[in-house]
Amino acid sequence: MSEVEMESRAQQRQVLMVEDTASVAALYKSYLNPLGLSVNIVGTGREALSFIQDIVPDLILLDLRLPDMTGMEVLEAVRREHTNLPVVIMTAHGSIDVAVEAMRYGAQDFLIKPCEADRLRITVNNVLREGCQTRDASQSKQGGAQYQGFIGNSIPMQAVYRVIESAAASKATVFITGESGTGKEVCAEAVHAASPRNDKPFIALNCAAIPKELIESELFGHVKGAFTGASTERQGAVELAHQGTLFLDELCEMDLDLQSKLLRFIQTGTYQKVGSSKTSTVDVRFVCATNRNPWVEVQEGRFREDLYYRLHVIPIALPPLRDRSDDMIEIAHALLALMSVEEGKNFSRFSPDVIASLKAHSWPGNVRELQNVIRNIVVLNAGEEVTLQMLPPQISSIAGAEIASSINSSPDIENRPIEFGANLHIEQSGRWTIEPLWVVEKRAIQAAIDVCNGNIPRAAGLLEVSPSTIYRKLQTWQETTGRSNKW
C-alpha cells in the first residue's frame, strides 16, 4: 500500500462491524461503500475487544447475538474503556426490547435486521455526525442539556431521547409508562415535535379527568341533540387531531366499553360521533400514557388485551426523578430561575446543604413535586441563595444529619435490645448464632419506617433503595407470614 493510500485510509472514518454471519456482514459493508468509510468486520466479541485495543473506531455496529458472548457484554466492556464511543445495536425483530435496554446502557441507536441500505446509511451518517457535535460541545452539553422540553443528560434520559428520535418518523403508536409527575405529556409532545406531523395539531385527552359518561363525546364528538345538554354539534379529539397526534393520557382509566370502540377506530381509522350514524375517517398518530403497569391491568381484566397489543408497539419507560439525581439539580436550577422571574424574586442558586437535601429526598411526586417545592421556596422567602431553613418540612426533615439524629434519638430505636444491623449473637449456652439475612433486613426496614412515622418513600430515601423495593418486600413478608399488621 502506498503512502498516499495509507494517508487516505487514515483520514477515513473507521467503522467496526461485529457480525458473525459473513454473508450478512459483506452485504452491509457494500451498503456503506458509498459513504467512503473504512469498514472492518469481526465475527466474535473477543475479536471486537481486541481490535479496539489497537484501533479505536469512530463507530461500532454491534450484533446482539455472537458465538462467544452477548452483545450486551461487549457493550459493557466497551463502555468501561471508551465512554463516548458510539455503538449502534443491530438486532432481529424478536430482540427489540433488549436493544432498547442496551440503549439505557449507552448504545446510540438500534437497527432492525434485515436492514435496508438507506436506513443503514442514514443511521450511520447521523450517529457519526452527532458524535462530532458531542465531542465539540461536550462541556456545554454536560452543563445543562435540554431535549424537546426535557432537561438533563443522564444515561436513563439519553435512552429515552434516542427512542423518541427513532420512533418519531414512524406512525407507530408510542406507549409511555412512568410514575405520576415524570413528564409523560412532555414526552408525548417531544414525539410529536420530532415527527413529520410537527406542524399539525397535538391534541391531549386525559382519560382520568373526564367522567365516563362524557369521554366518548370528548373522543369522537357528538351531534346536536345526542343527549341532554348537547345543544350544538361538537368536534371530538380525533377530528381535531386529524393529520396530527392524539395523546391519550392515563389510558388505563378508560371504561371497557369505550376501549372496544377505540380499538375499532384504531383498526379502521373510522368513527361515528355520538348520536350520528354517519361514518367519518381521520388520520391520527396515537401516543398513549399511563402511570400503571398496563400488562397487570390486562391480567386483572381492567384493560383489553387486544387493545394492549394494538397500542403497545414502541414502549418508553420514563425513569423516576430519584434515578436522575444529577438531572434533578439541573431541573431545580431551571425552575428556580423561571419562578424567580415570575414572582419577582432574586434567587439564583442553592446552598451546598440544600443540594444535599434535595438529592437525599426520594421525590415520590417526581418533577411535579419538585415544581411545588421550588414554588414554595420562592413565594415564601427572599434572597439570592436558597438556604436549608427555606426548605419545606418534607424536604428539610430528611437531610442526612437530621436523619442520623432522629435515628439516634428515637426511643423506639434506643430501646431495641438488638441493633437492627446486627445478625451475630451469643446464646446463653455460649454458642454463636447468626440470624438469617432476611430477618435483619426486615428489622432494618421496620426501624426506618418507624423513624419516618410510616412514610415509606422517606424510609426508602434513608435506606437508599427504591420505595417499590420496600413495598415488594412488605408484600412478600405479609404473604409468607400470613399476618395483616405491619408486615
C-alpha positions as CSV (number, residue, x, y, z in Angstrom):
1,M,0.0,0.0,0.0
2,S,1.4,3.4,-1.0
3,E,1.9,6.3,1.4
4,V,-0.9,8.2,-0.3
5,E,-3.3,5.2,0.1
6,M,-2.2,4.8,3.8
7,E,-2.8,8.5,4.4
8,S,-6.2,8.4,2.7
9,R,-7.2,5.3,4.8
10,A,-6.1,7.1,8.0
11,Q,-8.4,10.0,7.1
12,Q,-11.4,7.7,6.5
13,R,-13.8,7.3,9.4
14,Q,-13.3,3.9,10.9
15,V,-16.4,1.6,11.5
16,L,-16.1,-1.7,13.3
17,M,-18.9,-4.2,12.3
18,V,-19.3,-7.1,14.8
19,E,-21.3,-9.7,12.8
20,D,-20.8,-13.4,12.9
21,T,-22.6,-14.2,9.6
22,A,-20.1,-13.5,6.9
23,S,-22.7,-13.0,4.1
24,V,-24.7,-10.5,6.1
25,A,-21.6,-8.6,7.1
26,A,-20.5,-8.4,3.4
27,L,-23.9,-7.2,2.4
28,Y,-24.0,-4.4,5.0
29,K,-20.4,-3.4,4.1
30,S,-21.5,-3.0,0.5
31,Y,-24.3,-0.8,1.7
32,L,-21.8,1.5,3.4
33,N,-19.4,1.7,0.5
34,P,-20.9,5.0,-1.0
35,L,-20.1,6.7,2.3
36,G,-16.4,6.3,1.9
37,L,-15.9,4.7,5.3
38,S,-13.3,2.1,6.3
39,V,-15.4,-0.8,7.5
40,N,-13.6,-3.6,9.5
41,I,-15.5,-6.8,10.1
42,V,-15.0,-9.2,13.1
43,G,-17.1,-12.2,14.0
44,T,-16.8,-12.6,17.7
45,G,-17.0,-10.4,20.8
46,R,-13.4,-11.1,21.8
47,E,-12.1,-10.1,18.3
48,A,-14.0,-6.9,18.7
49,L,-12.5,-6.0,22.0
50,S,-9.0,-7.0,20.8
51,F,-9.5,-4.7,17.7
52,I,-10.5,-1.8,19.9
53,Q,-7.3,-2.2,22.0
54,D,-5.3,-1.4,18.8
55,I,-7.6,0.9,16.9
56,V,-10.4,2.9,18.4
57,P,-13.1,3.2,15.7
58,D,-15.4,6.1,15.1
59,L,-18.4,3.8,15.3
60,I,-19.3,0.2,16.3
61,L,-22.1,-1.7,14.6
62,L,-22.8,-4.5,17.1
63,D,-24.9,-7.6,16.7
64,L,-26.6,-8.7,19.9
65,R,-26.1,-12.4,19.2
66,L,-22.5,-13.6,18.9
67,P,-21.0,-17.0,19.2
68,D,-18.8,-16.4,22.2
69,M,-20.5,-13.7,24.2
70,T,-23.6,-11.4,24.1
71,G,-23.7,-8.0,22.5
72,M,-24.6,-6.6,25.9
73,E,-21.4,-8.0,27.4
74,V,-19.4,-6.4,24.6
75,L,-21.2,-3.1,25.1
76,E,-20.4,-3.1,28.8
77,A,-16.7,-3.8,28.1
78,V,-16.6,-1.0,25.5
79,R,-18.2,1.5,27.9
80,R,-15.7,0.7,30.7
81,E,-12.8,1.9,28.5
82,H,-14.5,4.3,26.0
83,T,-17.4,6.2,27.4
84,N,-18.2,8.2,24.3
85,L,-17.5,5.7,21.6
86,P,-20.8,5.4,19.5
87,V,-22.3,2.0,19.4
88,V,-25.3,1.0,17.2
89,I,-27.1,-2.2,18.1
90,M,-28.2,-4.5,15.2
91,T,-30.9,-6.9,16.2
92,A,-33.7,-9.1,14.9
93,H,-37.4,-8.3,15.5
94,G,-37.7,-10.6,18.5
95,S,-34.9,-8.7,20.4
96,I,-36.2,-5.1,20.2
97,D,-36.7,-5.0,24.0
98,V,-33.1,-6.0,24.5
99,A,-32.0,-3.3,22.1
100,V,-33.9,-0.7,23.9
101,E,-32.4,-1.9,27.2
102,A,-28.9,-1.7,25.5
103,M,-29.6,2.0,24.8
104,R,-30.1,2.5,28.6
105,Y,-26.5,1.4,29.0
106,G,-25.0,3.7,26.4
107,A,-25.9,2.4,22.9
108,Q,-26.6,5.3,20.5
109,D,-29.3,3.7,18.3
110,F,-30.5,0.3,17.1
111,L,-31.3,-1.2,13.7
112,I,-33.8,-4.0,13.0
113,K,-32.4,-6.8,10.8
114,P,-32.8,-7.3,7.9
115,C,-31.8,-3.7,7.4
116,E,-32.4,-1.8,4.2
117,A,-29.4,0.1,2.6
118,D,-30.9,3.6,3.0
119,R,-31.8,3.0,6.6
120,L,-28.3,1.7,7.5
121,R,-26.6,4.6,5.7
122,I,-28.8,7.3,7.3
123,T,-28.3,5.8,10.8
124,V,-24.5,5.6,10.4
125,N,-24.3,9.1,9.0
126,N,-26.5,10.6,11.8
127,V,-24.5,8.8,14.6
128,L,-21.1,9.9,13.2
129,R,-22.3,13.5,12.8
130,E,-23.8,13.5,16.3
131,G,-20.5,12.1,17.6
132,C,-18.6,15.0,16.2
133,Q,-21.1,17.5,17.6
134,T,-20.9,15.8,21.0
135,R,-17.1,15.9,21.1
136,D,-17.1,19.6,20.0
137,A,-19.6,20.7,22.7
138,S,-19.3,18.1,25.4
139,Q,-18.7,20.6,28.1
140,S,-21.7,22.8,27.3
141,K,-23.9,19.7,27.0
142,Q,-22.9,18.5,30.4
143,G,-23.7,21.9,31.8
144,G,-27.4,21.8,31.1
145,A,-28.6,19.5,28.3
146,Q,-32.1,20.0,27.0
147,Y,-34.2,17.9,24.6
148,Q,-37.6,18.8,23.4
149,G,-38.8,20.1,26.8
150,F,-36.8,17.7,28.9
151,I,-33.8,18.9,31.0
152,G,-31.0,16.5,31.8
153,N,-28.4,14.3,30.1
154,S,-28.4,11.3,32.5
155,I,-28.0,7.8,30.9
156,P,-31.6,6.8,31.5
157,M,-32.8,10.0,29.8
158,Q,-30.3,9.5,26.9
159,A,-32.0,6.2,26.2
160,V,-35.4,7.9,26.2
161,Y,-34.2,10.6,23.8
162,R,-32.8,8.0,21.4
163,V,-36.1,6.0,21.4
164,I,-38.0,9.2,20.7
165,E,-35.7,10.1,17.8
166,S,-36.0,6.5,16.4
167,A,-39.8,6.4,16.7
168,A,-40.7,9.9,15.8
169,A,-40.6,9.5,12.0
170,S,-42.9,6.4,12.1
171,K,-46.6,6.3,12.5
172,A,-46.3,3.5,15.1
173,T,-48.0,4.0,18.4
174,V,-45.8,5.1,21.3
175,F,-46.9,3.8,24.7
176,I,-45.3,5.8,27.6
177,T,-45.2,4.5,31.1
178,G,-43.9,6.2,34.3
179,E,-44.8,7.3,37.7
180,S,-47.0,10.4,38.2
181,G,-45.0,13.6,37.6
182,T,-42.3,12.1,35.4
183,G,-43.2,14.1,32.3
184,K,-45.3,11.7,30.2
185,E,-47.1,14.6,28.4
186,V,-43.7,16.3,27.8
187,C,-42.5,13.0,26.3
188,A,-45.6,12.8,24.0
189,E,-45.1,16.4,22.9
190,A,-41.4,15.5,22.1
191,V,-42.5,12.6,19.9
192,H,-44.9,15.0,18.1
193,A,-42.3,17.8,17.8
194,A,-39.7,15.4,16.3
195,S,-42.2,13.8,13.8
196,P,-43.1,14.9,10.3
197,R,-46.5,15.9,11.8
198,N,-45.0,18.7,14.0
199,D,-46.8,21.4,12.1
200,K,-50.2,19.7,12.6
201,P,-52.3,19.6,15.8
202,F,-51.2,17.9,19.0
203,I,-54.4,17.1,21.0
204,A,-54.2,15.7,24.5
205,L,-57.1,13.9,26.2
206,N,-56.9,12.9,29.9
207,C,-59.0,9.8,30.3
208,A,-58.9,10.0,34.1
209,A,-60.2,13.6,34.2
210,I,-63.4,13.2,32.2
211,P,-66.5,11.4,33.5
212,K,-67.0,8.1,31.7
213,E,-70.5,9.3,30.5
214,L,-68.8,12.2,28.6
215,I,-65.5,10.7,27.4
216,E,-66.9,9.1,24.3
217,S,-68.2,12.6,23.3
218,E,-64.8,14.1,24.1
219,L,-63.1,11.5,22.0
220,F,-65.4,11.2,19.0
221,G,-67.6,14.3,19.3
222,H,-71.4,14.5,19.2
223,V,-74.2,15.8,17.1
224,K,-76.9,18.3,18.3
225,G,-79.4,16.6,20.5
226,A,-77.4,13.5,21.0
227,F,-78.0,13.7,24.8
228,T,-79.3,16.2,27.3
229,G,-77.3,19.4,27.1
230,A,-76.0,18.7,23.6
231,S,-77.3,22.0,22.2
232,T,-74.8,22.2,19.4
233,E,-72.6,19.8,17.3
234,R,-69.2,19.3,18.8
235,Q,-65.9,18.1,17.3
236,G,-64.1,15.3,19.1
237,A,-60.4,14.9,19.9
238,V,-59.9,12.5,17.0
239,E,-61.3,15.0,14.5
240,L,-59.3,17.9,16.0
241,A,-56.1,15.8,15.7
242,H,-56.6,15.0,12.0
243,Q,-53.1,14.6,10.4
244,G,-51.5,15.3,13.8
245,T,-51.0,13.4,17.0
246,L,-53.6,12.3,19.5
247,F,-52.3,11.9,23.1
248,L,-54.4,9.7,25.4
249,D,-53.2,10.2,28.9
250,E,-54.0,7.8,31.7
251,L,-55.4,5.4,29.1
252,C,-55.9,2.6,31.6
253,E,-58.6,4.6,33.3
254,M,-60.8,4.3,30.2
255,D,-64.1,2.4,30.5
256,L,-64.0,-1.1,29.0
257,D,-67.0,-0.3,26.7
258,L,-65.2,2.7,25.2
259,Q,-62.0,0.6,24.8
260,S,-63.8,-1.6,22.3
261,K,-64.8,1.5,20.3
262,L,-61.3,2.9,20.4
263,L,-60.0,-0.5,19.2
264,R,-62.3,-0.4,16.2
265,F,-61.3,3.2,15.4
266,I,-57.6,2.3,15.6
267,Q,-58.1,-0.7,13.3
268,T,-60.2,1.1,10.7
269,G,-59.5,4.8,11.1
270,T,-63.2,5.4,11.0
271,Y,-65.6,6.6,13.8
272,Q,-69.1,7.8,14.5
273,K,-70.0,10.9,16.5
274,V,-72.3,10.2,19.5
275,G,-75.9,10.3,18.2
276,S,-74.9,10.1,14.5
277,S,-75.0,7.2,12.0
278,K,-72.5,8.9,9.7
279,T,-69.1,7.3,9.5
280,S,-66.0,9.7,9.2
281,T,-62.4,9.0,8.6
282,V,-59.3,10.7,10.0
283,D,-55.6,10.2,10.0
284,V,-54.0,10.4,13.5
285,R,-50.9,9.2,15.2
286,F,-51.5,7.7,18.7
287,V,-49.4,8.3,21.7
288,C,-50.6,6.8,25.0
289,A,-49.5,7.0,28.6
290,T,-50.3,5.5,32.0
291,N,-48.8,5.5,35.5
292,R,-49.9,1.9,35.9
293,N,-48.4,-1.3,34.6
294,P,-50.5,-1.9,31.5
295,W,-49.9,-5.7,31.4
296,V,-51.0,-6.0,35.0
297,E,-54.2,-4.1,34.1
298,V,-54.7,-6.6,31.2
299,Q,-54.2,-9.6,33.6
300,E,-56.7,-8.2,36.1
301,G,-59.3,-7.6,33.4
302,R,-59.4,-3.8,33.5
303,F,-57.8,-3.3,30.1
304,R,-58.5,-5.2,26.9
305,E,-55.7,-7.5,25.8
306,D,-56.3,-6.9,22.1
307,L,-56.2,-3.1,22.6
308,Y,-52.9,-3.6,24.6
309,Y,-51.3,-5.4,21.7
310,R,-52.6,-2.8,19.2
311,L,-51.2,0.2,21.2
312,H,-48.1,-1.2,23.0
313,V,-45.9,-1.0,19.9
314,I,-43.0,1.3,20.9
315,P,-42.8,1.4,24.7
316,I,-41.0,4.3,26.5
317,A,-40.4,3.9,30.3
318,L,-39.7,7.3,31.9
319,P,-37.3,7.0,34.8
320,P,-38.4,8.4,38.2
321,L,-36.6,11.6,39.4
322,R,-34.8,9.6,42.2
323,D,-32.9,7.8,39.5
324,R,-31.8,11.1,37.9
325,S,-30.1,12.9,40.8
326,D,-27.8,15.0,38.6
327,D,-30.7,15.9,36.3
328,M,-32.8,16.8,39.3
329,I,-30.4,19.5,40.3
330,E,-30.4,20.9,36.7
331,I,-34.2,20.9,36.7
332,A,-34.2,22.6,40.1
333,H,-32.0,25.4,38.9
334,A,-34.1,25.9,35.8
335,L,-37.3,26.0,37.9
336,L,-35.7,28.4,40.4
337,A,-34.7,30.8,37.6
338,L,-38.1,30.6,36.0
339,M,-40.2,31.0,39.1
340,S,-37.9,33.8,40.5
341,V,-38.7,35.8,37.3
342,E,-42.5,35.0,37.6
343,E,-42.6,36.0,41.3
344,G,-40.2,39.0,41.0
345,K,-37.6,37.4,43.3
346,N,-33.8,37.4,43.1
347,F,-33.0,33.7,43.7
348,S,-30.1,32.4,41.6
349,R,-28.5,29.4,43.5
350,F,-28.8,26.7,46.1
351,S,-26.5,26.3,49.1
352,P,-24.5,23.1,49.2
353,D,-26.6,21.8,52.2
354,V,-29.8,22.4,50.1
355,I,-28.4,20.5,47.2
356,A,-27.5,17.6,49.5
357,S,-31.1,17.6,50.9
358,L,-32.7,17.7,47.5
359,K,-30.5,14.7,46.4
360,A,-31.4,12.8,49.6
361,H,-35.2,13.2,49.1
362,S,-36.9,10.3,47.3
363,W,-39.2,12.5,45.3
364,P,-42.3,10.3,45.2
365,G,-44.1,13.0,43.2
366,N,-41.2,13.4,40.8
367,V,-40.9,16.6,38.8
368,R,-44.3,17.8,39.8
369,E,-43.3,17.6,43.5
370,L,-40.1,19.4,42.7
371,Q,-42.0,22.2,41.0
372,N,-44.2,22.6,44.1
373,V,-41.2,22.6,46.4
374,I,-39.4,25.3,44.3
375,R,-42.6,27.4,44.1
376,N,-43.0,27.1,47.9
377,I,-39.4,28.3,48.4
378,V,-39.6,31.3,46.0
379,V,-43.0,32.5,47.2
380,L,-42.4,32.4,50.9
381,N,-38.8,33.6,51.0
382,A,-36.4,36.2,49.7
383,G,-32.7,36.4,48.9
384,E,-30.2,35.2,46.3
385,E,-29.3,31.8,47.7
386,V,-31.8,29.1,48.9
387,T,-30.7,28.0,52.4
388,L,-31.6,25.0,54.4
389,Q,-34.0,26.9,56.6
390,M,-36.1,27.8,53.5
391,L,-36.9,24.2,52.6
392,P,-40.4,22.9,53.3
393,P,-40.6,20.4,56.2
394,Q,-41.0,17.3,54.0
395,I,-37.6,18.0,52.4
396,S,-35.5,19.5,55.2
397,S,-36.6,16.8,57.7
398,I,-34.7,14.1,55.7
399,A,-31.4,15.9,55.4
400,G,-28.6,13.4,56.2
401,A,-27.6,14.9,59.5
402,E,-31.2,15.1,60.7
403,I,-31.9,11.6,59.7
404,A,-28.9,10.4,61.7
405,S,-30.0,12.5,64.7
406,S,-33.6,11.2,64.5
407,I,-32.3,7.6,64.5
408,N,-30.1,8.1,67.5
409,S,-32.7,10.0,69.5
410,S,-35.7,7.7,68.7
411,P,-36.8,5.9,71.8
412,D,-38.2,3.1,69.6
413,I,-34.7,2.5,68.2
414,E,-32.8,3.1,71.5
415,N,-35.0,0.6,73.4
416,R,-34.4,-2.2,70.9
417,P,-32.4,-5.0,72.6
418,I,-30.5,-5.7,69.4
419,E,-29.2,-3.2,66.9
420,F,-31.1,-3.6,63.7
421,G,-27.9,-4.1,61.6
422,A,-26.5,-6.9,63.7
423,N,-27.1,-10.6,62.9
424,L,-24.5,-12.2,65.2
425,H,-25.5,-13.2,68.7
426,I,-24.3,-15.3,71.7
427,E,-26.8,-17.6,73.2
428,Q,-26.8,-18.4,76.9
429,S,-25.1,-21.6,76.2
430,G,-22.1,-19.7,74.8
431,R,-22.6,-20.7,71.2
432,W,-22.6,-18.2,68.4
433,T,-25.8,-18.0,66.3
434,I,-26.4,-16.0,63.1
435,E,-29.8,-14.7,62.1
436,P,-31.0,-15.1,58.5
437,L,-30.3,-12.1,56.4
438,W,-34.0,-11.5,55.6
439,V,-34.7,-11.1,59.4
440,V,-32.0,-8.5,59.7
441,E,-33.3,-6.7,56.6
442,K,-36.9,-6.9,57.8
443,R,-35.8,-5.3,61.2
444,A,-33.9,-2.6,59.4
445,I,-36.8,-1.7,57.1
446,Q,-39.2,-1.6,60.0
447,A,-36.9,0.6,62.0
448,A,-36.6,3.1,59.1
449,I,-40.4,3.2,58.7
450,D,-40.8,3.8,62.4
451,V,-38.3,6.7,62.3
452,C,-40.1,8.2,59.3
453,N,-43.5,7.9,61.0
454,G,-44.8,5.4,58.5
455,N,-43.7,7.3,55.4
456,I,-42.4,4.6,53.2
457,P,-40.9,6.8,50.4
458,R,-39.0,8.7,53.1
459,A,-37.8,5.5,54.7
460,A,-36.7,4.3,51.2
461,G,-34.6,7.5,50.9
462,L,-33.0,6.8,54.3
463,L,-32.2,3.2,53.2
464,E,-31.0,4.3,49.8
465,V,-33.4,2.0,47.9
466,S,-36.5,2.5,45.7
467,P,-39.9,2.7,47.5
468,S,-41.1,-0.1,45.2
469,T,-38.4,-2.3,46.7
470,I,-39.8,-1.8,50.2
471,Y,-43.4,-2.3,49.1
472,R,-42.5,-5.5,47.3
473,K,-40.6,-6.9,50.4
474,L,-43.5,-5.9,52.7
475,Q,-45.9,-7.7,50.5
476,T,-43.7,-10.8,50.3
477,W,-43.3,-11.0,54.1
478,Q,-47.0,-10.5,54.6
479,E,-47.8,-13.3,52.2
480,T,-45.2,-15.5,53.9
481,T,-46.3,-15.0,57.4
482,G,-50.0,-14.6,56.8
483,R,-50.2,-11.6,59.1
484,S,-52.0,-8.4,58.2
485,N,-50.4,-6.0,60.7
486,K,-47.2,-4.0,59.9
487,W,-45.7,-6.9,58.0
